[in-house]
Amino acid sequence: MPVQRHETLRMQNQPHPADFIASLAPALRTAAALARDLEGRVANRPKTGEQSPVKAALTAADMVVQETLLGALRADLPGVALEAEEDTPTAAHFAKAGPTLVVIDPIDGTLRFYLEGLGPYAIMAGLASEGVYSGALVALPREDLFLDALRGEGARIARSNSEPTSLRCSREGHRVLVSHDLPRSAVGVLLAAGFEVAPASGGAISVAPLIPGVRAGIRLVRGGSVSVRGRIGALISREAGARVCGADGQPFPEEIREPASTLLVAADDEDLAVLKVAAAAAQA
């Protein structure tokens, strides 16, 4: 982004997306290490008033991870608004609405993927300006992967012991990451096309073709819409050159609250075509 634009944002007390990435990236690595260290050592303490066990799931790891991220955010970018998954102490220091919104999901997939270990879970943070993500970070702690992107400036990948490097999706491997409750009809389409099918958290699905050995991802939200948090990784995949679409193959909405029940992420048009058939089978 041009320097003039960067300075204009500073004068308006709005953080440049690059500042957001620079602030949260070190905290994300710390948070991922904490989450890994606590695996198998924390119990589910379900939240009350939620509609399902999946939404209610909560552990001490969720709280510690969120506070780690919010500590960095409060120190460097205290003027942003915040939409965080959990009600932790530091969250109270941020406005709940504003032109620049930070969205955080400390552990995406707490029940099925963190506690039960069915597949990769994710830690995610996104910066939205006027309702569209302009910066995004996703960590996959078990896979030791750290991904980030700036809108219009590409995506990067790193491991815990390395610096970020430019990232482009590649068509390697045979695995497709899917929602844990994807209908058998859709799974059958994927298997018939020669794919391996593996369940994963929504955050991992959103960056599926950027994960070594994974070609694509399909997420279907029955009777609802992909959440604001679940869209963070879509920016990274898009910036890395992946196809990021809805069930009809049209581009997935960039506006973070526009309704969309299906997210398809593929390395190329050929894989996307298979995902579209699977999505149609799931909704038949």
LINTAFEN-V578530 format. One line per field, one symbol per residue. ss: DSSP state (@ for helix, = for strand, . for the rest). phi: phi as a letter, one per 30 degrees, with the letter a starting at -180 (. if undefined). psi: psi as a letter, one per 30 degrees, with the letter a starting at -180 (. if undefined). A space follows every 50 residues. Layout:
# LINTAFEN-V578530
ss=???
phi=???
psi=???
This chain:
# LINTAFEN-V578530
ss=..@@@@@@@@@.....@@@@@@@@@@@@@@@@@@@@@@............ ..@@@@...@@@@@@@@@@@@@@@@@....====....@@@@@.=....= ========.@@@@@@......========..=========....====== ...=====......===.......====.....@@@@@@@@@...====. .@@@@@.@@@...=======........@@@@@@@@@@@...===..... =...=......=====..@@@@@@@@@@@@@@@.
phi=.eeededdddddicddedddddddedddddddddddddeicbcdbeddid daedddeabddedddddddddddddcbddddbbcdcccededdcdcbldc cccbbdbdjeddcddcidldcbcbbbccchibdcbabbcceddhbbcbac eibjbbbacdcbddbebbdbcbibcbdbedceeeddeddddddjddcbda deddddcedcceiccabbbbcdiabededdceddddddddjddbbcddid ededddcdeacbbcbbdaddddddddddddddcd
psi=kkeeeeeeeefghkkkeeeeeeefeeeeeeeeeeeeefkgfllkikklgl fleeffkklfeeeeeeeeefeeeeeeiffllkjlelileffffklfllfj kkkkjejkhedefeefhfakllkkkkjkkhgkkfkkkkkjeefhkjkllk kgglllkllfgllklkkkllilagkkklkfgkkeeeeeeeefgglkkkll leeeefgegfkkfkelkkkkjkgalkleeffefeeeeefgglkjlafgfl kkkfkfgkkjfkkkklfleeeeeeeeeeeeeef.
